[in-house]
């Protein structure tokens, strides 16, 4: 049941739209292609053959890839319609 001026099912439509937007963003991301490196581009450790077969075009070992992923900033800002605590600040 929607309240105010919103039509019935508006919340479900918003959730679905958010999910579809995120899926489209993930599908648009470029994945590595081409020849995989045998050694990591950052630390020069040997990249296991199973990883090279699973991810064609891989350039980093698991440890370096994890460190690089941890350095990326979060994509979204604060939830402006979130908890009352955020609204009181």
Beta strands, then each sheet from edge to edge (+ up, - down):
end
